[in-house]
């Protein structure tokens, strides 16, 4: 699993924020692609959506 802070730490030697943003986008896109191919992911998301309590 990844987090924004992990990505920023791994990209700490870059001086521009654009490089960090690009790295996060690439990892985010790859994760979404991998999850979209997982047969268990969407049913899990549907269960979570049904159980989610609306904010008031």
N, C-alpha and C positions, 0 to 999 in steps of 0.2 A: 504494500500500500504506500502511497506517496502523499505528501502534504506540501502546501505552498512553501512552508519554511524549509523543508528538506530540499526542494528544488532551488530555492534561493541560496541556500548554503552550498549546494554543489556548483552553483554558478557564481560564487563569490568573487572570483578573480576577474570577472567581466566588469568594466567600469560603467557601462550603460545599463539602464533599466530595460531597454529594448531587448537585450539578449536574455534577460531573466524572463520577460514576458513571452518571448518566442519559445524558450525552453518549457515553460509551463503549458503553453498552448500545444506543443508537440506531444508532451506526456498526457495531457488531458484528452487530446484527440485519440491517441493510441489506446488509452483506457476505455473510452467510450466505444471504440471499435471492438475491442476485446469483449466488453460486457454485452454488446449487441449480439454477439455470436453465442453467448452463454444461454442455454435453454432454461436455466433455473433463475436467471436474473429478473426477467420481466414479471413472471408470476410473483416473485418476492416483492418487487416494487408495487404490484397491484395489491398485495396483502397489506403492505405498509400504508398505502394510500387509504385503504378502507378503514384501518385502525387509527389513522391520524386524527387527533382532536383539533377541531378548528379553533383558531385564535379568536379571542373576543376583544 
